[in-house]
């Protein structure tokens, strides 16, 4: 055997030792470098808010000073705009209970912003938070967390006691954290912001009502999300079909325009969030998930059967694109952007993507309208997104001041222009951000939409029911597994009962 | 004569069984090559699709489902490298994966040697515990690990991630190396010790060089595992400048919007180092294995 064919001991050890040393030095060095430059310390980011022994640094009340006190020159142009925008709020913050004295922080603060598709919106939010920190001489680390990962990160952070000082979240996560007493009550701040801006929109007010969240307002709403009906105007025009006002009309219209690979009903029937749109459709047929007290599952009903007959009938006619029962969360987006769906229900992201893709044909031929109504009622559900403060943090007052700063009208008007949220406050309805057609649809949704879960009670059991995708699964049982309607409903009823039993 | 008849008798039979095409190529050979071609197409098509998508405009990705880009563009690579700073993700992954690999292979080599060659109580149980540690799904461990990482102040750091990865990589490497070490006769090391080598010297001078193919194989598996790991990196890394490749790719998906062009460009970029590593190490592994096969 040739000796060359065996790795020499010296070479092996040398290689291993060298590479290990280099990699470890690089790992440690890299971390140290970023701590210094980015201001986003490595361990402190997670450990400081609750675990560190960094001495309290009490700051003068710079935050409460007028805007002229803000070091605007230090910020880029967008930051200057937001600095100016935030100045009024900074001044108002002086009178708030949360910020009536000097804003203090214990060590570096951390803020988890919700990362959305629009880079402009993400940058604007991040820069505005940094501006607030600069104005108040508070070191703050802004981390944009992908909304798809928020639940996972929060689960780990709650257990390890490394929650940030403030964070953005959806209403479902707020419900979960409120029921386990993980959030700080923000009733005073909620009332103050509402009073200053014409009051909260009724839907938002109802959706965040204290009764559902452990008796207090645990988040400051900053934007509502919900589905609009997107339709291909050019296809409808060619087929001489009007935009449908009811789900039944939609199926009829879809039948007229479906010519594979173009399908009328680009609605998900799969086990993803979009698939739960079918819960709203079922409710618009008069079907209910549970009783009025939100404790007893009442899915098995003639209304549910009528809905199921309608949706499975449409599927069997071939009005849904192939794969709609197994789509991921982007299935409807992909189908619409590929020009393979005429109607989809979407929050608005698909329109922004089409614009970003420079698909002028699609952009110019897309119409937006409210979701259709069913035989019994119109369900156009929306969910507020909120900013919240974890309980037990060391910078609660500073975090409250930050949330108030982020609720100022000038900033939010700019933010709404680049994000895809509807308004939450009465005065925001006048924002010019809501002049363009998509955002006008979101404004309509925020003003006239139905609260999350309505007419059912949006409690933890209801959220769990949806997280298990019982309704899309019920549809799949009929169209994929060839169950008859009653058998599919019985199975869904039993699955629902098992879920609701956990919360009794 | 007997030799001649043995050589002659099978020949006609072979000729009879090997029907040939009109070009004189045996059908059997054609069948083999056609099968290989189909297998290659199945294996290579996703890679080709990844490449071709990475050179398409966003509009064409959705609207022009063609095999070739109609208007080839580098915009996705530009977005990835300039706007999304993907090279930082590559650097971070390289640091984390190589550090975790080398440290865990080094520790595993010592642990495996101990478990295979030394005799002490409970070593069988320890070996099984190591296997169980490897088999525990990371989705079950991320909460306890996050508590530990926070208590040790290792959150949001690359060296913290290296240590976390070692908790998975070391049991895996140890288990694999145990099997490899068992295949090498202890007589060789005993011979070295008879000649005056210490036990450690015998391990370093005899066992490890002979185990080079195993060490390389384990190293590659560990490196690939660490390079591709998503869940723990997603949980323990928060800052943008410390994200690894899988986390960087994950952040190209926001809500229900997939940036397919940059995602595919990122997939090309992240696949390259591993492909190169496999290409280089595969050659070395074959050499080492061949050397091992003629030993003794």
Interface residues (C-beta under 8 A of the other chain):
Chain A: X1 X2 X5 X6 X7 X8 X9 X12 X13 X16 X19 X20 X23 X24 X26 X27 X28 X30 X31 X34 X38 X40 X41 X42 X43 X45 X46 X47 X51 X115 X116 X117 X119 X141 X143 X144 X145 X146 X147 X148 X149 X152 X153 X155 X156 X157 X159 X160 X161 X162 X274 X329 X330 X332 X333 X334 X337 X338 X339 X346 X347 X349 X352 X353 X356 X357 X358 X359
Chain B: X57 X58 X59 X62 X63 X65 X83 X91 X92 X95 X96 X98 X99 X102 X103 X105 X106 X142 X143 X146 X147 X149 X150 X151 X153 X154 X155 X156 X157 X158 X159 X160 X162 X204 X205 X208 X209 X210 X212 X215 X231 X234 X235 X238 X239 X240 X241 X242 X250 X251 X253 X254 X255 X256 X257 X258 X287 X288 X290 X291 X294 X295
